[in-house]
Amino acid sequence: MEEKSHETDVQKNYPMLMVTDLKQYFPIRAGLMQRVVGNVKAVDGVSFTINQGKTMGLVGESGCGKTTVGKTILRLNEKTDGEVLFFGVDIHKLSHKEMRLVRPRYQMIFQDPFSSLSPRLPVSEIIGEAVKEHHIVPDNEYNDYLDSIMKSCGLEPYHKDRYPHEFSGGQRQRICIARALALNPSFIVCDEPVSALDVSIQAQIINLLKDLQEKYKLAYLFISHDLSVVEHISDEVGVMYLGSLVETGSKASIFKKPLHPYTQALLSAAPVPDPTFERKRIILEGSIPSPANPPAGCKFHTRCKECMEICKTVAPQAREVEPGHVVTCHLYN
């Protein structure tokens, strides 16, 4: 952890992560010559900042580009355009050798634990392989370090010799979390990390992530469909629709005073643990348009009950309605 403290001292004038106008387009090819005839605009001009020791929750319907944002930030996908700065350094401009040196600091917990774990490796190698490769701890401390990481994630030392197919879905996700935490990262993209776990284990894992964040000043990008989990763990919240952020703000401002019609619809669908409370449900009609052919103007206008004529032709600009609370909607322009 000495290296992490040194990094913080040297680069303390920069935010942990600054994303500016990030775009990730995937080409559509057709014909015998496989010419590019269009693009799937999976991420289309996303901007946000995450400070050290803070968590940003990213919510939205399936297919809106949340996971692609996380992968592109960590350079698992090469960006199409925009900037991704970690402590002021654009990792998309680093050489292969330089990326290898910084890779342990930026990790990801994937949504599907089974497909992200090698079926041919025992748990000890899955978690410990990168620890050895990057010399995270001395060799004489390796076994104790591995036991400690596993135990903190709800795994026992005797699990080390077992293979992924011998575990339940929830246990596999714990292995994925342990693999990420073992490298002492500064930033973790959490892509639905608790979706495979039951409620009691979800609470344990969320509390574990919060404890580690407080102790080591970790930053998280927490991607989830579960708004109650996002509300519990996040400091800031971003709402995505069809590759773009439609609203960002503090947890309190998003959950207590949602401004964008899409955000209001999402929150109206979230269950409330109070049988006496009746929430007015906002039903969105239709389906999400194709990111290969998004609607003109506001992308949400085809499903929005507040749609005006200007929404069909002119794309709205992001506006800071109150300090830190930004919404992209013609209702507030």
Phi, psi and chi 1 to 4 in degrees:
 res  aa     phi    psi   chi1   chi2   chi3   chi4
   1 MET       -   -8.6  -56.2  -48.7  -64.4      -
   2 GLU   -64.3  -40.0  -65.8  179.1   -0.1      -
   3 GLU   -62.2  -39.2 -178.7 -178.7    1.1      -
   4 LYS   -65.8  -39.9 -170.2  179.4  -65.3 -175.9
   5 SER   -65.0  -39.8  -62.1      -      -      -
   6 HIS   -62.7  -42.4  174.6   69.9      -      -
   7 GLU   -59.7  -40.4  178.1 -173.6   59.4      -
   8 THR   -66.5  -40.1  -57.7      -      -      -
   9 ASP   -66.8  -42.7  -68.4  -21.6      -      -
  10 VAL   -71.0  -37.1  171.9      -      -      -
  11 GLN  -114.7   29.3  -59.3  173.1  -33.4      -
  12 LYS   -67.1  -16.0   60.9 -175.0  178.2 -179.5
  13 ASN   -81.9   -5.2  -66.7  -33.6      -      -
  14 TYR  -109.7  147.4  -63.9   97.3      -      -
  15 PRO   -69.1  157.5   23.6  -31.7      -      -
  16 MET   -56.3  -49.3  167.9   72.7   75.9      -
  17 LEU  -140.1  131.1  170.7   65.8      -      -
  18 MET  -130.4  115.6 -179.0 -179.9  -68.3      -
  19 VAL  -108.8  127.0  178.1      -      -      -
  20 THR  -127.6  117.5  -54.4      -      -      -
  21 ASP    49.1   45.9 -160.3   25.8      -      -
  22 LEU   -71.1  131.4 -178.6   64.3      -      -
  23 LYS  -129.5  138.5  -63.4  179.1 -179.4  179.0
  24 GLN  -136.7  102.2  178.6   63.2   67.2      -
  25 TYR  -107.4  137.8  -64.1  170.8      -      -
  26 PHE  -110.5  124.9  -62.9  102.5      -      -
  27 PRO   -69.2  144.6   24.2  -32.9      -      -
  28 ILE  -104.3  121.2  -58.3  172.3      -      -
  29 ARG  -111.3  145.9  -59.5 -179.3 -176.1  -85.4
  30 ALA  -151.0  161.6      -      -      -      -
  31 GLY    84.2  172.6      -      -      -      -
  32 LEU   -64.3  -33.3  -67.5  175.3      -      -
  33 MET   -87.5   -0.4  -57.7  -59.9  -67.8      -
  34 GLN    52.9   47.2  -70.6  -66.2  -70.3      -
  35 ARG   -74.6  151.8  -68.9 -169.4  175.5   94.3
  36 VAL   -76.5  118.2  176.0      -      -      -
  37 VAL  -110.0   -1.1  -64.1      -      -      -
  38 GLY   174.8 -175.7      -      -      -      -
  39 ASN  -139.3  142.1  -71.4  -71.4      -      -
  40 VAL   -88.7  112.5  175.0      -      -      -
  41 LYS   -87.7   77.7  -61.5  179.4  179.5 -180.0
  42 ALA   -66.1  -40.0      -      -      -      -
  43 VAL  -130.1  124.8 -179.8      -      -      -
  44 ASP  -133.0   81.0 -166.5   15.5      -      -
  45 GLY    81.0   50.4      -      -      -      -
  46 VAL   -93.5  134.1  167.6      -      -      -
  47 SER  -136.6  133.5  -59.1      -      -      -
  48 PHE  -167.7  168.7   59.3   85.4      -      -
  49 THR  -132.8  138.8  -60.8      -      -      -
  50 ILE  -124.8  123.3  -57.2  177.5      -      -
  51 ASN   -87.9  160.4  -68.3  -47.9      -      -
  52 GLN   -60.2  134.1 -171.6  171.7   14.6      -
  53 GLY    81.3    7.0      -      -      -      -
  54 LYS  -115.1  163.8  -59.5  -63.3 -177.2 -179.9
  55 THR  -125.5  131.9  -60.9      -      -      -
  56 MET  -110.7  123.5  177.9  172.6  177.9      -
  57 GLY   -88.4  136.7      -      -      -      -
  58 LEU  -120.5  118.1 -163.4   58.6      -      -
  59 VAL  -125.6  161.9  -60.2      -      -      -
  60 GLY   155.9  167.9      -      -      -      -
  61 GLU   -67.1  161.3  -67.5  172.3  -73.8      -
  62 SER   -59.8  136.0  -64.4      -      -      -
  63 GLY    90.0    3.3      -      -      -      -
  64 CYS   -83.5   -8.7   69.2      -      -      -
  65 GLY   108.0   11.0      -      -      -      -
  66 LYS   -61.9  -50.5  -56.8 -173.9  -60.3  -63.4
  67 THR   -65.8  -37.2  -62.7      -      -      -
  68 THR   -63.3  -36.3  -54.6      -      -      -
  69 VAL   -58.4  -48.5  168.0      -      -      -
  70 GLY   -61.6  -44.4      -      -      -      -
  71 LYS   -67.0  -37.9  -71.5 -177.0  176.1 -179.1
  72 THR   -70.9  -37.2  -53.7      -      -      -
  73 ILE   -58.2  -42.1  -74.7  172.7      -      -
  74 LEU   -86.5    4.9  -62.2 -175.6      -      -
  75 ARG    66.0   28.0 -155.7  176.4  170.3 -178.6
  76 LEU   -76.7  -24.8  -60.1 -179.8      -      -
  77 ASN  -117.8  142.7  -63.5  -31.6      -      -
  78 GLU   -80.6  128.5  -68.9  -64.7  -26.1      -
  79 LYS   -65.7  154.8   68.8 -178.3 -178.6 -179.1
  80 THR   -85.7  -40.0  -59.2      -      -      -
  81 ASP  -163.4  168.2 -162.0    4.5      -      -
  82 GLY   100.0 -175.8      -      -      -      -
  83 GLU  -127.6  140.8  -89.5 -169.0  -23.5      -
  84 VAL  -129.2  104.7  179.5      -      -      -
  85 LEU  -109.7  121.9  -55.5 -179.7      -      -
  86 PHE  -103.2  114.2  -78.6  102.9      -      -
  87 PHE    51.3   39.9  -73.1  120.7      -      -
  88 GLY    84.5   -0.3      -      -      -      -
  89 VAL  -111.3  126.8  177.0      -      -      -
  90 ASP   -81.2  106.8 -168.4  -19.5      -      -
  91 ILE   -70.7  -17.5   66.4  168.6      -      -
  92 HIS   -73.3   -9.4  -77.4  -98.5      -      -
  93 LYS  -103.1   -1.0  -66.2 -178.2  179.1  179.2
  94 LEU   -77.3  149.7  -62.0 -179.5      -      -
  95 SER   -73.7  169.9   66.3      -      -      -
  96 HIS   -59.3  -41.2  177.2   75.3      -      -
  97 LYS   -65.9  -41.7 -176.1  177.2 -179.6 -179.6
  98 GLU   -67.9  -38.6  -68.7  169.6  -31.7      -
  99 MET   -62.8  -36.7  -92.6  -51.7  -62.7      -
 100 ARG   -62.4  -34.9  179.8  178.5  172.6   81.9
 101 LEU   -72.2  -35.6  -66.7  175.4      -      -
 102 VAL   -96.0  -11.0  -57.3      -      -      -
 103 ARG   -54.3  -41.4  178.0   60.3   74.1 -173.0
 104 PRO   -59.5  -24.0  -23.9   34.1      -      -
 105 ARG   -75.9  -17.8  -59.2  173.8 -173.8  173.2
 106 TYR  -128.5  108.5  -45.4  119.6      -      -
 107 GLN  -121.5  169.2  -66.5  -64.5  -55.1      -
 108 MET  -140.0  137.3 -175.1  167.2 -174.0      -
 109 ILE  -104.9  115.0  -59.1  169.0      -      -
 110 PHE   -82.1  159.4  -65.4   93.4      -      -
 111 GLN   -71.1  -43.4  180.0  176.6    1.7      -
 112 ASP   -98.6  102.3 -175.9   -0.9      -      -
 113 PRO   -66.7  -33.0   24.5  -32.9      -      -
 114 PHE   -67.8  -44.7 -169.4   70.1      -      -
 115 SER   -74.1  -18.4   63.6      -      -      -
 116 SER   -94.7    1.7   64.0      -      -      -
 117 LEU  -112.4  133.6  -62.4  174.6      -      -
 118 SER   -70.6  125.0  172.2      -      -      -
 119 PRO   -71.4  -10.8   26.8  -34.1      -      -
 120 ARG   -97.5   -3.4  -63.6  179.8  175.3   85.7
 121 LEU  -112.6  139.5  -65.6  179.0      -      -
 122 PRO   -72.6  166.3   26.8  -33.6      -      -
 123 VAL   -58.0  -38.5  170.1      -      -      -
 124 SER   -59.6  -38.2   58.9      -      -      -
 125 GLU   -79.0  -34.9  -69.2 -170.8   42.1      -
 126 ILE   -60.2  -45.5  -70.9  173.4      -      -
 127 ILE   -80.7  -38.5  -60.9  174.7      -      -
 128 GLY   -93.9  -12.8      -      -      -      -
 129 GLU   -58.5  -49.3 -176.1  178.2   28.6      -
 130 ALA   -71.3  -29.2      -      -      -      -
 131 VAL   -60.9  -43.6  174.0      -      -      -
 132 LYS   -68.9  -43.9  -71.7 -177.9  176.7  179.3
 133 GLU   -61.7  -38.9 -176.6   68.7   24.1      -
 134 HIS   -99.5    6.2  -67.2  -76.4      -      -
 135 HIS    54.2   51.5  -51.3  -68.9      -      -
 136 ILE   -66.9  -40.6  -59.1  -61.0      -      -
 137 VAL  -133.7  157.7  -65.4      -      -      -
 138 PRO   -60.0  155.1  -21.4   32.3      -      -
 139 ASP   -59.4  -35.5  -69.1  -17.7      -      -
 140 ASN   -74.3  -11.6   62.0  -22.8      -      -
 141 GLU  -105.9   -0.3  -61.7  177.9   13.2      -
 142 TYR   -59.5  -51.0  170.7   76.5      -      -
 143 ASN   -64.3  -42.4  -73.4  -35.5      -      -
 144 ASP   -65.7  -38.0  -70.1  -21.3      -      -
 145 TYR   -64.4  -42.8 -180.0   74.9      -      -
 146 LEU   -62.8  -43.2 -153.6   62.0      -      -
 147 ASP   -61.6  -40.8  -69.4  -15.2      -      -
 148 SER   -65.4  -44.8  173.8      -      -      -
 149 ILE   -62.7  -45.3  -69.5  -66.8      -      -
 150 MET   -63.3  -43.2  -68.7  178.3   64.5      -
 151 LYS   -65.4  -36.9 -168.2  168.4 -176.1  179.5
 152 SER   -66.6  -20.9   68.6      -      -      -
 153 CYS  -104.0   13.3  -66.1      -      -      -
 154 GLY    83.9   18.1      -      -      -      -
 155 LEU  -110.3  150.3  -60.0  167.2      -      -
 156 GLU  -103.1  155.1  -62.1  -62.5  -26.8      -
 157 PRO   -55.8  -32.3  -27.4   35.1      -      -
 158 TYR   -72.2   -6.6   61.6   79.2      -      -
 159 HIS   -77.6  -10.4  -72.2  143.5      -      -
 160 LYS   -59.9  -34.3  -77.9 -163.5  -93.3 -172.0
 161 ASP   -91.6    3.2  -63.1  -33.2      -      -
 162 ARG   -92.4  162.8  -64.0 -174.5 -178.7  179.1
 163 TYR  -108.7  158.9  -70.1   81.4      -      -
 164 PRO   -53.3  -34.6  -29.6   36.1      -      -
 165 HIS   -69.1  -11.5   71.2  -88.3      -      -
 166 GLU   -88.9    0.8  -60.9  180.0   72.1      -
 167 PHE  -112.7  158.9  -65.7   89.3      -      -
 168 SER   -76.8  170.5   66.2      -      -      -
 169 GLY   -60.1  -41.4      -      -      -      -
 170 GLY   -64.7  -40.3      -      -      -      -
 171 GLN   -67.2  -35.5  -72.2  175.9  -46.1      -
 172 ARG   -63.7  -38.7  -69.3 -173.5 -163.0  121.6
 173 GLN   -66.4  -34.0 -169.6   62.3  -70.0      -
 174 ARG   -63.2  -37.6  -66.8  175.0 -173.3 -128.9
 175 ILE   -63.0  -41.9  -63.8  169.2      -      -
 176 CYS   -62.6  -41.8  -65.9      -      -      -
 177 ILE   -65.3  -42.5  -66.2  171.3      -      -
 178 ALA   -63.3  -38.4      -      -      -      -
 179 ARG   -62.0  -40.6  178.3  176.5   58.6 -176.3
 180 ALA   -71.3  -44.4      -      -      -      -
 181 LEU   -68.0  -26.1  -64.4  177.1      -      -
 182 ALA   -64.4  -21.0      -      -      -      -
 183 LEU   -91.8    7.6  -66.8  174.8      -      -
 184 ASN    52.1   55.3  -75.3  -26.0      -      -
 185 PRO   -73.2  162.0   28.6  -34.9      -      -
 186 SER   -94.7  -28.0  -60.8      -      -      -
 187 PHE  -140.3  134.9  173.7   75.7      -      -
 188 ILE  -130.7  129.8  -59.6  177.8      -      -
 189 VAL   -88.9  115.7  173.9      -      -      -
 190 CYS  -102.3  101.1  -56.4      -      -      -
 191 ASP   -95.6   95.2 -175.0   12.6      -      -
 192 GLU    50.7   53.6  -63.4  -85.8    9.9      -
 193 PRO   -70.9  -16.7   28.9  -35.9      -      -
 194 VAL  -116.6    8.7  -63.0      -      -      -
 195 SER   -67.0  -23.9   61.8      -      -      -
 196 ALA   -91.8    1.9      -      -      -      -
 197 LEU  -107.7  154.2  -51.6  177.8      -      -
 198 ASP   -75.2  171.1   61.2   41.1      -      -
 199 VAL   -60.9  -43.1  175.5      -      -      -
 200 SER   -65.4  -39.2   61.0      -      -      -
 201 ILE   -73.7  -33.8  -56.1  -57.3      -      -
 202 GLN   -54.7  -46.5  -78.6 -175.0   14.5      -
 203 ALA   -61.6  -40.1      -      -      -      -
 204 GLN   -64.1  -44.2  -66.3  177.0   21.7      -
 205 ILE   -68.3  -42.0  -64.0  -59.6      -      -
 206 ILE   -61.9  -43.5  -66.7  -61.2      -      -
 207 ASN   -64.4  -36.8  -71.0  -26.1      -      -
 208 LEU   -62.2  -46.8  170.1   64.9      -      -
 209 LEU   -61.3  -39.5  -69.3  172.5      -      -
 210 LYS   -68.1  -39.3  -66.4 -172.5   72.0  171.7
 211 ASP   -63.8  -44.6  -69.4  -18.2      -      -
 212 LEU   -64.4  -37.3  -69.1  168.5      -      -
 213 GLN   -63.7  -43.2 -178.7  178.2   53.1      -
 214 GLU   -67.3  -37.3 -176.5  177.0  -10.1      -
 215 LYS   -75.0  -40.9 -174.5  175.0 -177.8  179.7
 216 TYR  -114.3    7.2  -60.3  121.2      -      -
 217 LYS    57.5   43.5  -64.3 -175.4  178.2  179.5
 218 LEU   -72.5  152.8  -63.8  172.5      -      -
 219 ALA  -114.9  141.5      -      -      -      -
 220 TYR  -125.1  142.4  -62.5  136.8      -      -
 221 LEU  -106.6  108.2  176.3   63.3      -      -
 222 PHE  -103.8  107.3 -164.5   91.8      -      -
 223 ILE   -95.4  127.4  -60.2  167.5      -      -
 224 SER  -161.1  155.3 -179.6      -      -      -
 225 HIS   -95.3  -16.2  -68.9   93.5      -      -
 226 ASP   -85.3  101.4 -168.4  -27.1      -      -
 227 LEU   -65.7  -29.5  -66.6  174.6      -      -
 228 SER   -67.7  -37.2   61.7      -      -      -
 229 VAL   -68.5  -42.7  172.2      -      -      -
 230 VAL   -61.2  -42.2  169.9      -      -      -
 231 GLU   -63.9  -33.4 -174.6  176.5   14.4      -
 232 HIS   -74.0  -39.2  179.9   67.4      -      -
 233 ILE  -101.1  -20.3 -164.5  172.7      -      -
 234 SER   -88.2  152.2  -59.5      -      -      -
 235 ASP  -100.0  -41.5  -60.9  -68.1      -      -
 236 GLU  -120.7  156.2  -56.7  -74.3  -34.3      -
 237 VAL  -134.0  136.3  177.6      -      -      -
 238 GLY  -120.8  136.0      -      -      -      -
 239 VAL  -110.4  121.6 -178.0      -      -      -
 240 MET  -106.2  144.4  -81.4 -165.4   73.2      -
 241 TYR  -144.7  120.2 -177.4   80.2      -      -
 242 LEU    52.0   47.9 -153.9   62.7      -      -
 243 GLY    87.0   -3.1      -      -      -      -
 244 SER  -128.1  152.0  -58.0      -      -      -
 245 LEU   -82.6  125.1  -77.3  172.3      -      -
 246 VAL   -99.3  -20.1  -63.5      -      -      -
 247 GLU  -159.8  136.4 -172.3  170.0   -1.1      -
 248 THR  -137.8  150.6   57.8      -      -      -
 249 GLY   173.9 -178.0      -      -      -      -
 250 SER   -67.2  160.3   66.0      -      -      -
 251 LYS   -55.7  -43.3  173.0  176.3   62.5  177.1
 252 ALA   -64.8  -42.9      -      -      -      -
 253 SER   -69.3  -36.8   62.6      -      -      -
 254 ILE   -71.8  -43.5  -65.4  -65.8      -      -
 255 PHE   -83.3  -27.9  -78.6   89.4      -      -
 256 LYS   -95.5  -27.1  -66.5 -178.7  179.1  178.4
 257 LYS  -141.1   64.1 -169.6 -178.8  177.7 -177.8
 258 PRO   -66.7  136.9   26.3  -34.2      -      -
 259 LEU  -106.6  -43.4  -61.4  177.3      -      -
 260 HIS   -73.1  138.1 -162.1  -79.3      -      -
 261 PRO   -55.6  -32.8  -25.9   34.1      -      -
 262 TYR   -69.4  -42.1 -179.9   64.0      -      -
 263 THR   -62.0  -42.3  -52.5      -      -      -
 264 GLN   -61.6  -39.0  -65.3  169.3   -0.7      -
 265 ALA   -67.5  -40.9      -      -      -      -
 266 LEU   -61.8  -46.7  -74.8 -177.6      -      -
 267 LEU   -68.5  -30.1  -67.1  177.8      -      -
 268 SER   -69.3  -21.6   75.4      -      -      -
 269 ALA   -89.4   -9.4      -      -      -      -
 270 ALA   -75.2  132.1      -      -      -      -
 271 PRO   -68.2  147.4   24.0  -32.6      -      -
 272 VAL  -115.6  128.2  177.6      -      -      -
 273 PRO   -76.7   50.9   29.1  -34.6      -      -
 274 ASP  -146.4  105.8 -177.2   -3.6      -      -
 275 PRO   -65.2  -17.1   22.2  -32.4      -      -
 276 THR   -89.5  -11.4   63.7      -      -      -
 277 PHE   -90.7  128.9  180.0   79.8      -      -
 278 GLU  -115.0  116.5 -175.2  175.4   -9.4      -
 279 ARG  -101.6  138.6  173.0  179.3  -78.4  170.2
 280 LYS   -75.6  117.3 -177.2  179.7  179.2 -178.5
 281 ARG   -83.1  132.9  179.7   73.7 -174.6  -85.6
 282 ILE  -102.6  114.2  -59.1  174.2      -      -
 283 ILE   -93.0  124.2  -54.2  -64.0      -      -
 284 LEU   -89.4  123.9  -66.5  178.9      -      -
 285 GLU   -91.2  149.8  -62.1  179.1   -2.7      -
 286 GLY    81.7 -176.5      -      -      -      -
 287 SER  -119.3  169.1   57.6      -      -      -
 288 ILE   -66.7  130.1  -58.2  177.0      -      -
 289 PRO   -61.5  163.7  -20.6   32.2      -      -
 290 SER   -72.2  133.0  170.1      -      -      -
 291 PRO   -68.3  -12.1   21.3  -30.8      -      -
 292 ALA   -79.5  -20.5      -      -      -      -
 293 ASN  -144.8   67.9 -173.6   26.6      -      -
 294 PRO   -67.4  153.3   24.6  -33.1      -      -
 295 PRO   -64.4  153.7  -16.0   28.7      -      -
 296 ALA   -70.7  158.6      -      -      -      -
 297 GLY    71.2 -137.2      -      -      -      -
 298 CYS   -74.4  129.7  175.6      -      -      -
 299 LYS   -64.5  -23.3  -65.8  179.5 -180.0  180.0
 300 PHE   -92.0   -3.9 -174.0   60.4      -      -
 301 HIS   -64.5  -25.2   85.1  -99.1      -      -
 302 THR   -70.1  -14.1   58.1      -      -      -
 303 ARG  -124.4    3.5  -54.4  172.5   69.9 -166.7
 304 CYS   -94.9  129.0 -178.5      -      -      -
 305 LYS   -76.7  -14.5  -67.7 -176.2  178.0 -179.4
 306 GLU   -95.8   12.2  -55.7  -71.2  -19.0      -
 307 CYS   -59.5  132.3  178.4      -      -      -
 308 MET  -115.0  171.2  -57.3  175.8  -71.0      -
 309 GLU   -61.0  -38.2  -76.2  -58.3  -45.0      -
 310 ILE   -64.3  -28.4 -169.7  175.2      -      -
 311 CYS   -64.9  -26.3  -58.1      -      -      -
 312 LYS   -81.2  -15.1  -60.4  176.6 -177.1  179.1
 313 THR  -126.7  -26.6   55.8      -      -      -
 314 VAL  -117.4  124.8  179.8      -      -      -
 315 ALA   -72.1  129.5      -      -      -      -
 316 PRO   -70.9  153.3   26.6  -33.6      -      -
 317 GLN  -101.0  149.0  -60.7  -62.7  -47.0      -
 318 ALA   -66.3  135.4      -      -      -      -
 319 ARG  -134.7  135.0 -179.5 -173.1  177.8 -168.6
 320 GLU   -84.7  100.0 -170.2  173.4   27.7      -
 321 VAL   -72.3  -37.9  178.0      -      -      -
 322 GLU  -145.1  163.8   54.5 -171.8   25.4      -
 323 PRO   -50.9  118.1  -28.3   36.0      -      -
 324 GLY    83.0   -6.6      -      -      -      -
 325 HIS  -109.8  107.4 -165.9  169.4      -      -
 326 VAL  -113.9  133.7  178.0      -      -      -
 327 VAL  -134.1  143.1   62.6      -      -      -
 328 THR  -111.1   90.0  -54.7      -      -      -
 329 CYS  -161.3  138.7 -178.5      -      -      -
 330 HIS   -67.0  -18.7  -75.7  -62.0      -      -
 331 LEU   -62.6  -22.6  -68.2  173.6      -      -
 332 TYR  -115.2   11.3  -54.7   96.0      -      -
 333 ASN   -93.3      -  -73.0  -17.4      -      -
